[in-house]
């Protein structure tokens, strides 16, 4: 019941912050804009299973992020602006709103809402936009390890330039072509098959 009560408070205040500031890019339903702004819905709930994920969510809202990322196999290359003007409590509320409204089915059973003290702790040092993207990549690897390997998003760890390099390798290495792997999509599908996805 405490979670529901805390979520109710987060929904009220967090919803206002989300709709006034975040929904323009991520949309009011959390589904984002293809190619530009990634979906928040059904994508970030599992991040809070480990402390590194909780820290990442706070830091991406606080300090922003740029560069291509992949969510559910789609590439997004928009820029997340930093929201340093938000108070610690506002960041906790908006993140709790997004988590409980758009990601409830992904939340761990022992989920506890983010607090303003937790936000303050992870905002003590600033990060550049590119640093936060590196934190995301490390988080995805940590989530894969936390889940025993096969269930975290694996393909998003491969950045766009790495995917392009894979295509170049396929063109130069006839052994990959002999396996029927002709491009980055074929390689990604095979990679996911091997990893049990």
Secondary structure by P-SEA (a helix, b strand, c coil): caaaaaaaaaaaaaaaaaaaccccccccccccccccbbbcccccccccccaaaaaaaaaaaacccccccccccccccccccccccccaaaaaaaaaaaaaaccccccccccccccaaaaaaaacccccaaaaaaaaaaaaaaaaaaaccccccccccccaaaaaaaaaaaaacccccccccccaaaaaaaaaaaacc
